[in-house]
Amino acid sequence: MRRDFKGLMKKYLAVLASFVIMLCLGGVYAWSIVAPELTKEFGFTSAQSQSIFGLLIGILPVTMIFAGKLERRLGSRALGFIAAILFVSGYLISGFSGGRFWVVLLGNGVLAGMGTAFGYLAALTSPVKLFPEKKGLMTGIAVGGFGLAAVALSFILQEMLDSGMGILEAFRVIGLAYGSVIFVSSMFLFNSRDFERGDGMSAAEILRSTDLYRLISGFFFGSFAGLLVVGSLKPIGAAAGVEPGVLVAGVSIFAIANFAGRISWGLVSDRTGACLTIFMALSFQAVSIVLLGTMSLTSASFLALSAAVGFGFGGNFVLFAKETAEIYGIENLGLVYPYVSFGYSLGGLFGPVTGGLLYDCFRDYRHPAVVAGMISMIGASIFLVECRKIKKRS
């Protein structure tokens, strides 16, 4: 009995550690506070500041492919330790850069991006392998930390800046503090190396799988639609005459709903299956986005629809990981999911740009919202067709 309790506590500690690691890594989404400071203090152009953020997002799937191979050889803990070292190194290099663009690009864009990839994969796979019967819930808890992180770091970073601290000094403090938390938390991760044998699926086997391209497409359509609107959340409300204070609250509510959506959709998928839940989540996201962009908004409806969009958008980050584990097996999650995440990177690359171009052409947010809703429904339809195929086979 005592041994069982001890083993159970280790499992729960590993899940908590995964959440904390994600809570540190996801702070990258507070970049909207960092970018203006780099412009104000060191004259970075908008293109320069956003290219750092873009490089970090773009480097994630490429690094995760390499990290997935290492995980089978070294285990999740080792990946967490590597993540901490890369994260600290990146932020310290930026912190001592003197404001030189290429040095900050190397620090925050490349090294911190690689650290985020190593830590994300370690924190994602560890709880799923511990609780295979609750893959959706465990995935939701892990990636939920990543979604909530921007709220926490935005508050911390703003307090630092308001106290008179420069952005480079803030980089140094955040790097050391967050890196230390990642390192310590990694000690509690489930060390999958002790339970897995062999090299798992090869890259050729993964790339020959037709399911892979369905997952990449779905992740692309879902994240493309969400990111097309997310970057314009405040301007959409402002164009409708919503008060500035409510606009700020809307962004926070979006982030909290995004966190809740990741856990909730994961929990639902454990009951209905990931395929059907993806259809429901992307359909919910589509309707919410269209309503946000086409309705005559009040303060109340803006907050409600911001929450709805965030809740639907959060499903993307748990459900495609869950479906990957369902199709390829938990033991191959760390190998296959990095390829699936290319869908998110492509969505991040093209979604916001498309939204901006549509606004520039039509000077309203109705057209971007309708296009985003249609794109999300295309992704939902792919999985509705797949669900019907599964039903016929069964």
C-alpha positions as CSV (number, residue, x, y, z in Angstrom):
1,M,0.0,0.0,0.0
2,R,2.8,2.4,0.9
3,R,4.7,1.6,-2.2
4,D,1.6,2.1,-4.4
5,F,1.0,5.5,-2.7
6,K,4.6,6.5,-3.3
7,G,4.4,5.5,-6.9
8,L,1.2,7.4,-7.4
9,M,2.7,10.5,-5.9
10,K,5.6,10.3,-8.3
11,K,3.2,10.2,-11.2
12,Y,1.3,13.2,-10.0
13,L,4.5,15.1,-9.3
14,A,5.6,14.3,-12.9
15,V,2.4,15.8,-14.3
16,L,2.8,18.9,-12.1
17,A,6.4,19.2,-13.2
18,S,5.3,19.0,-16.9
19,F,2.7,21.8,-16.3
20,V,5.3,24.0,-14.6
21,I,7.9,23.5,-17.4
22,M,5.2,24.5,-20.0
23,L,4.3,27.5,-17.8
24,C,7.9,28.7,-18.2
25,L,8.3,27.9,-21.9
26,G,5.0,29.4,-23.0
27,G,6.1,32.8,-21.8
28,V,7.3,33.4,-25.4
29,Y,3.7,34.5,-26.2
30,A,4.3,37.6,-24.1
31,W,6.5,38.9,-26.9
32,S,4.0,41.7,-27.6
33,I,5.4,43.3,-24.4
34,V,9.1,42.7,-25.3
35,A,8.9,44.0,-28.9
36,P,8.1,47.6,-28.1
37,E,10.8,47.8,-25.5
38,L,13.4,46.6,-28.1
39,T,12.2,49.3,-30.4
40,K,12.2,52.0,-27.8
41,E,15.6,51.2,-26.2
42,F,17.6,50.0,-29.2
43,G,15.8,51.1,-32.3
44,F,14.7,47.7,-33.5
45,T,12.3,47.9,-36.5
46,S,9.0,46.1,-36.3
47,A,10.3,43.6,-38.8
48,Q,13.4,42.9,-36.7
49,S,11.5,42.4,-33.4
50,Q,8.9,40.2,-35.1
51,S,11.6,38.1,-36.9
52,I,13.0,37.0,-33.6
53,F,9.6,35.7,-32.5
54,G,9.0,34.2,-35.9
55,L,12.3,32.4,-35.9
56,L,11.6,30.9,-32.5
57,I,8.2,29.5,-33.7
58,G,9.7,28.3,-36.9
59,I,12.6,26.5,-35.2
60,L,10.3,24.4,-32.9
61,P,9.3,21.5,-35.2
62,V,12.8,21.1,-36.7
63,T,14.4,20.9,-33.3
64,M,11.7,18.6,-31.9
65,I,12.4,16.0,-34.6
66,F,16.0,15.8,-33.4
67,A,14.8,15.9,-29.7
68,G,12.3,13.0,-30.4
69,K,15.2,10.8,-31.4
70,L,17.2,11.8,-28.3
71,E,14.3,11.1,-26.0
72,R,14.4,7.4,-26.8
73,R,18.1,7.3,-26.0
74,L,18.4,9.7,-23.1
75,G,14.9,9.9,-21.6
76,S,12.6,12.9,-20.9
77,R,14.6,14.1,-17.9
78,A,17.7,14.6,-20.0
79,L,15.6,16.6,-22.6
80,G,14.4,18.8,-19.7
81,F,17.9,19.5,-18.5
82,I,19.0,20.3,-22.1
83,A,16.0,22.6,-22.4
84,A,17.0,24.5,-19.2
85,I,20.6,25.0,-20.4
86,L,19.6,26.2,-23.8
87,F,16.9,28.5,-22.3
88,V,19.3,30.1,-19.8
89,S,22.0,30.5,-22.4
90,G,19.7,32.1,-24.9
91,Y,18.3,34.7,-22.5
92,L,21.7,35.5,-21.0
93,I,23.2,36.0,-24.4
94,S,20.4,38.4,-25.2
95,G,20.7,40.0,-21.8
96,F,24.4,40.8,-22.4
97,S,24.0,41.7,-26.1
98,G,24.1,45.4,-25.7
99,G,21.0,45.6,-27.9
100,R,22.7,44.2,-31.0
101,F,20.0,42.7,-33.2
102,W,21.9,39.7,-34.4
103,V,22.9,38.7,-30.9
104,V,19.4,38.9,-29.6
105,L,18.2,36.9,-32.7
106,L,20.8,34.2,-31.7
107,G,19.8,34.3,-28.1
108,N,16.0,34.6,-28.0
109,G,15.4,33.3,-31.5
110,V,17.7,30.3,-31.9
111,L,18.9,29.1,-28.5
112,A,15.8,29.9,-26.5
113,G,13.7,28.5,-29.5
114,M,15.7,25.2,-29.3
115,G,15.3,25.1,-25.5
116,T,11.5,25.6,-25.9
117,A,11.4,22.7,-28.4
118,F,13.3,20.3,-26.1
119,G,11.3,21.3,-23.0
120,Y,7.9,21.1,-24.8
121,L,8.5,17.6,-26.1
122,A,9.7,16.4,-22.7
123,A,6.8,17.9,-20.8
124,L,4.3,16.7,-23.4
125,T,5.3,13.1,-23.6
126,S,6.0,12.5,-19.9
127,P,2.5,12.7,-18.4
128,V,0.9,10.9,-21.4
129,K,3.1,7.9,-20.9
130,L,2.3,7.8,-17.2
131,F,-1.5,7.9,-17.7
132,P,-2.1,6.2,-21.1
133,E,-5.8,5.7,-20.3
134,K,-6.2,9.5,-19.9
135,K,-4.2,10.7,-22.8
136,G,-6.5,13.6,-23.6
137,L,-6.6,15.0,-20.1
138,M,-2.9,14.6,-19.5
139,T,-2.1,16.3,-22.8
140,G,-4.5,19.1,-22.0
141,I,-2.9,19.7,-18.6
142,A,0.6,19.8,-20.0
143,V,-0.2,22.1,-23.0
144,G,-2.5,24.1,-20.8
145,G,0.5,25.5,-18.9
146,F,1.9,26.7,-22.2
147,G,-1.3,28.5,-23.0
148,L,-1.6,30.2,-19.6
149,A,2.1,31.2,-19.5
150,A,1.7,34.5,-21.4
151,V,-0.7,35.8,-18.7
152,A,1.8,35.1,-16.0
153,L,4.9,36.4,-17.7
154,S,3.1,39.5,-19.1
155,F,2.3,40.5,-15.6
156,I,5.8,39.8,-14.2
157,L,7.5,41.5,-17.2
158,Q,5.3,44.6,-17.0
159,E,6.1,44.9,-13.2
160,M,9.8,44.7,-14.0
161,L,9.6,47.4,-16.7
162,D,7.4,49.6,-14.6
163,S,10.0,49.5,-11.8
164,G,12.6,50.9,-14.1
165,M,14.3,47.7,-15.2
166,G,15.6,47.7,-18.8
167,I,14.5,44.9,-21.1
168,L,18.0,43.4,-21.3
169,E,18.2,43.2,-17.5
170,A,14.8,41.6,-17.5
171,F,16.1,39.0,-20.0
172,R,18.8,38.1,-17.6
173,V,16.5,37.8,-14.6
174,I,13.9,35.8,-16.5
175,G,16.5,33.5,-18.1
176,L,18.1,32.6,-14.7
177,A,14.8,32.3,-12.8
178,Y,12.8,30.4,-15.4
179,G,15.8,28.2,-16.5
180,S,16.3,27.2,-12.8
181,V,12.6,26.2,-12.5
182,I,12.8,24.2,-15.7
183,F,15.9,22.4,-14.5
184,V,14.5,21.5,-11.1
185,S,11.1,20.5,-12.5
186,S,12.8,18.2,-15.0
187,M,14.1,16.0,-12.1
188,F,10.5,14.9,-11.5
189,L,9.7,13.9,-15.1
190,F,8.9,10.4,-16.1
191,N,12.1,8.9,-17.5
192,S,10.7,7.1,-20.5
193,R,14.0,5.6,-21.5
194,D,13.7,3.0,-18.8
195,F,10.5,1.7,-20.3
196,E,11.0,1.9,-24.1
197,R,13.0,-0.4,-26.3
198,G,14.3,0.0,-29.9
199,D,14.5,3.0,-32.1
200,G,10.8,3.3,-32.8
201,M,9.5,4.5,-36.2
202,S,12.0,5.7,-38.8
203,A,11.6,9.0,-40.6
204,A,10.8,7.1,-43.8
205,E,8.0,5.2,-42.1
206,I,6.6,8.4,-40.6
207,L,6.7,10.3,-43.9
208,R,5.0,7.4,-45.8
209,S,2.0,7.4,-43.5
210,T,-1.1,9.1,-45.0
211,D,-2.4,9.8,-41.5
212,L,0.5,12.1,-40.9
213,Y,-0.6,14.5,-43.7
214,R,-4.2,14.5,-42.4
215,L,-2.9,15.5,-39.0
216,I,-0.6,18.2,-40.4
217,S,-3.5,19.6,-42.6
218,G,-5.9,19.7,-39.7
219,F,-3.4,21.4,-37.4
220,F,-2.6,23.9,-40.2
221,F,-6.3,24.8,-40.9
222,G,-7.1,25.0,-37.2
223,S,-4.1,27.1,-36.2
224,F,-4.2,29.2,-39.4
225,A,-7.8,30.3,-38.6
226,G,-7.2,30.9,-35.0
227,L,-3.9,32.9,-35.5
228,L,-5.5,34.9,-38.3
229,V,-7.9,36.4,-35.7
230,V,-5.9,36.2,-32.5
231,G,-3.4,38.9,-33.6
232,S,-6.2,41.3,-34.4
233,L,-8.3,40.7,-31.2
234,K,-7.8,44.2,-29.8
235,P,-8.3,46.0,-33.1
236,I,-11.5,44.1,-33.8
237,G,-12.9,45.3,-30.5
238,A,-11.6,48.8,-31.0
239,A,-13.2,49.0,-34.5
240,A,-16.5,48.2,-32.9
241,G,-16.1,50.9,-30.3
242,V,-15.3,48.7,-27.3
243,E,-13.7,50.6,-24.4
244,P,-9.9,50.3,-24.0
245,G,-10.1,48.7,-20.6
246,V,-12.4,46.0,-21.9
247,L,-10.0,45.4,-24.8
248,V,-7.2,44.6,-22.4
249,A,-9.5,42.4,-20.4
250,G,-10.6,40.6,-23.6
251,V,-7.0,39.6,-24.3
252,S,-6.6,38.2,-20.7
253,I,-9.9,36.3,-21.0
254,F,-8.9,34.9,-24.3
255,A,-5.7,33.5,-22.7
256,I,-7.6,32.0,-19.7
257,A,-10.2,30.5,-22.0
258,N,-7.5,29.1,-24.2
259,F,-6.1,27.3,-21.1
260,A,-9.5,26.0,-20.1
261,G,-10.2,24.8,-23.6
262,R,-7.0,22.8,-23.7
263,I,-7.9,20.8,-20.6
264,S,-11.7,20.6,-21.5
265,W,-11.3,19.4,-25.0
266,G,-8.7,16.9,-23.8
267,L,-11.1,15.5,-21.2
268,V,-13.9,15.3,-23.8
269,S,-11.6,13.5,-26.3
270,D,-11.0,10.7,-23.7
271,R,-14.8,10.0,-23.9
272,T,-15.6,10.6,-27.5
273,G,-12.3,10.0,-29.2
274,A,-9.9,12.6,-30.6
275,C,-11.3,12.5,-34.2
276,L,-14.8,13.5,-33.4
277,T,-13.6,16.0,-30.8
278,I,-11.4,17.7,-33.4
279,F,-14.5,18.2,-35.6
280,M,-16.4,19.7,-32.7
281,A,-13.6,22.0,-31.6
282,L,-12.8,23.3,-35.0
283,S,-16.5,23.9,-35.7
284,F,-16.9,25.7,-32.4
285,Q,-13.9,27.8,-33.3
286,A,-15.3,28.6,-36.7
287,V,-18.6,29.8,-35.5
288,S,-17.0,31.9,-32.7
289,I,-14.6,33.6,-35.1
290,V,-17.3,34.5,-37.6
291,L,-19.6,35.9,-34.9
292,L,-16.7,38.0,-33.4
293,G,-15.9,39.5,-36.8
294,T,-19.4,40.1,-38.1
295,M,-21.6,41.0,-35.0
296,S,-22.2,44.5,-33.7
297,L,-20.2,44.1,-30.6
298,T,-20.9,45.4,-27.1
299,S,-18.4,45.1,-24.2
300,A,-20.2,42.0,-22.9
301,S,-20.4,40.3,-26.3
302,F,-16.8,41.1,-27.1
303,L,-15.6,39.5,-23.8
304,A,-17.9,36.5,-24.4
305,L,-16.8,35.9,-28.0
306,S,-13.1,36.5,-27.1
307,A,-13.5,33.7,-24.5
308,A,-15.3,31.5,-27.1
309,V,-12.6,31.9,-29.7
310,G,-9.9,31.2,-27.1
311,F,-11.7,28.1,-25.9
312,G,-12.0,26.7,-29.4
313,F,-8.5,27.6,-30.4
314,G,-7.1,25.8,-27.4
315,G,-8.3,22.5,-28.7
316,N,-5.8,22.6,-31.5
317,F,-2.9,22.1,-29.1
318,V,-4.2,19.1,-27.2
319,L,-6.3,17.2,-29.8
320,F,-3.7,16.7,-32.5
321,A,-1.2,15.5,-30.0
322,K,-3.8,13.1,-28.6
323,E,-4.8,11.8,-32.1
324,T,-1.1,11.3,-32.9
325,A,-0.7,9.1,-29.8
326,E,-3.9,7.2,-30.7
327,I,-2.8,6.5,-34.3
328,Y,0.9,5.8,-33.8
329,G,1.0,4.7,-30.1
330,I,2.3,6.5,-27.1
331,E,5.8,5.1,-27.6
332,N,6.0,6.9,-30.9
333,L,4.4,10.2,-29.8
334,G,7.8,12.0,-29.3
335,L,8.9,10.8,-32.8
336,V,5.8,11.6,-34.8
337,Y,4.4,14.7,-33.1
338,P,7.3,17.0,-34.2
339,Y,6.3,16.3,-37.8
340,V,2.6,17.1,-37.0
341,S,3.6,20.4,-35.4
342,F,4.8,21.6,-38.8
343,G,1.1,22.3,-39.4
344,Y,1.1,24.8,-36.5
345,S,4.3,26.5,-37.8
346,L,2.8,26.9,-41.2
347,G,-0.4,28.3,-39.7
348,G,1.7,30.8,-37.7
349,L,3.6,31.8,-40.8
350,F,0.6,32.4,-43.1
351,G,-2.4,33.0,-40.8
352,P,-1.6,36.4,-39.3
353,V,-0.2,37.7,-42.7
354,T,-3.4,36.6,-44.5
355,G,-5.5,38.4,-41.9
356,G,-3.5,41.6,-42.4
357,L,-3.7,41.5,-46.2
358,L,-7.5,41.0,-46.1
359,Y,-7.9,43.9,-43.7
360,D,-5.7,46.1,-46.0
361,C,-7.8,45.2,-49.0
362,F,-11.3,45.6,-47.5
363,R,-10.6,47.9,-44.5
364,D,-12.8,45.8,-42.2
365,Y,-12.6,42.7,-40.1
366,R,-15.6,40.9,-41.6
367,H,-13.8,39.4,-44.5
368,P,-10.8,38.1,-42.4
369,A,-13.3,36.6,-39.9
370,V,-15.4,34.9,-42.6
371,V,-12.3,33.5,-44.3
372,A,-10.9,32.2,-41.0
373,G,-14.3,30.6,-40.2
374,M,-14.3,28.8,-43.6
375,I,-10.7,27.6,-43.2
376,S,-11.5,26.2,-39.7
377,M,-14.6,24.4,-41.1
378,I,-12.4,22.8,-43.8
379,G,-10.2,21.4,-41.1
380,A,-13.3,20.2,-39.2
381,S,-14.7,18.6,-42.4
382,I,-11.5,16.6,-42.9
383,F,-12.0,14.9,-39.5
384,L,-15.8,14.5,-40.0
385,V,-15.1,12.5,-43.1
386,E,-12.5,10.4,-41.2
387,C,-15.0,9.8,-38.3
388,R,-17.5,8.5,-40.8
389,K,-14.9,6.1,-42.3
390,I,-14.0,4.8,-38.8
391,K,-17.7,4.3,-38.0
392,K,-18.3,2.3,-41.2
393,R,-15.2,0.1,-40.6
394,S,-16.4,-0.6,-37.0
